[in-house]
Amino acid sequence: MGDGKNLKELIDAKGTNVRQLAKASGLKASTLYSIIQKDTNIRFDYALRIANELGVDVNEVCSASPFSGELKEDEIYMTVKDHTGLLDKSRVKDYLLYSMYPLMMLYGKNAMPDVDNLLTSFYQLDDEARNEIVDTIKVKLQYHRDQNRAEEIKNIKKW
């Protein structure tokens, strides 16, 4: 069994529909309809967006979540598309293993849909707005840095 039937149940339980979810998550309605009708598994990057919009844990949306213990290593990389040739399988694996995974373990996997939403929004901004966001974060870090968290993050390999 795939994730499609479960997705339909979540959509109904949240009182929304496929078209509204597609618009809010930035996914195509046809993609969501296909997942539901064919009862296929949901790509993890899509599941993060869906979970964020529905306000649920990503494990409720995606049976092959890296947090469920059921995902095979090769499945992580099949959704990563690199048209520049800069990313290869080992770089993606190193990034996930040494950077993202330790951060998730420190601060909670449930924040990942929010992180995905922030990154998606960030990359929709033009260059000037993105630079303003980065500058704002730098200023905030000067006055609101949590020293304990800063030390924990410094101890993460490859950072």
N, C-alpha and C positions, 0 to 999 in steps of 0.2 A: 504494500500500500504506500502511496506517495503522500505528499503534503496537501494536495488539492482539496480533498474533502474537509480536512481540518481547517484550511484557510476559509472555505465557504462558511463553516460553522462560526469561526471567529468574526468574520465580516457581519454575519447575521446577528451575533450576540452583541456586537458593538453598535448595532442600529445604523449601519452604513451600507453602501453597495459597492460593487466592483468599480464602477466609473468614478465615484467619489474617492475611493482609495487610490485608484490609478492617478488621478489628478494630484492628490495630496502627496503621493510618494514619488511622483515623477516617472512612474513606470507606465508602459502602454497597457490600456485596458485589454487589448487582445492577448497580451502575454498572460495577464492574470486569468482571463477567461480560459485560456488554453491549459494553464496549470490546474484549474478547478475541474474542467471537463475531462481532462486526461488523467487526473489524479497523479500528477508527476511531482517529483521533488522540486523544491524551490532553491535556487542558487542562494548562497549565503549572503552575498551583497544585496540581493533583492530582499531577502528575509529581514535584514537589518532595517531597511527602509520601511518595510511593511510593519514590523514590530514597533518601530518608532511612531508611525502614524496611528496604529491601533492601541498604543499604550500598553503593550504586553511584552513579556520576556521573549527574546528571540527563539528560545527553545520551544515555545508554544507554536511558532510559525514554521520552523525548519527542523526536520528530524535529523538532518545531517549537519547540525550546528557543531562547530569545533568545541563548544562547551558541553555538548551532550555525550562526548566520548565515542560517538559512532562514526565520525568522519574519518575517512581514509586520507592519508597524506596527499596522494595524487589529486584528490578532489579539491583540495585547497587551491591548487595552482591552475586548474583547468578554467577557472573563471577570470584569471588575470590575463588581460590582453595587452601586449606590448608591441606597438607598431613602430617604436623607435629602435628596438634592439637593445635598449639600455638595461632592461630588466631581464634577468635570466632566472631560471628556477631556483638556483642556489641563493641569489640575492634576495628574492622574495622570501624564501624560507628563512634566511638569516634575519631579515627585517621582522618577520612575524615572530620568530623564535626568541630573538634577543631584545626586541624593542616592544612590540605591541603586546605580546603575551605577558611579559612581566608587569607591564602597566595595568593590564586588565586584572591580573592577580592581586596587585596592590590596591587598586581602587574600584574593583567590581566590574564584572562582565555586563551587568545590567545597564551600565552607562554607555555601552557601545552603540546602541541606536542613536543616542544623543550626539555622540562623537561623529557618527556617519552623517547625521543631519547637519551638524556644524560644518563639516568638510564640504558637503554637497553645496550648502549655501555659500561658503567662502569662495568656492571656485566658480560660482555664478556671478560674482562681483567683478567689476573691471579692475585694472591694475591699481588705480588710485585708491579705490575703496579697500582693496586687500592690504595695501601698504598702511592705510589708516588703522585697520584692525590690528596688524602686527605692531604698529607703534603704540596703540592703546594697551595691548598686552604687556609690552615692555614697561610702560609707565605703571600699570597695575602691579607688575612683579616687584617694582621698586618699593611699593608701599604695603603690599598685601601678600608677600611671599610667605608661605608656610615653611619654616626652616626644616621641620621634620620631613615633610614631603619632598622638599628640595634635596635633602640628603638621601632619601630613599631612591629618588629618581637618578641621582648621581651614581648610585651603586648598581644601577641596571647596566649590564654588559652592553658595550657598543655605543653608549651614550656619552 
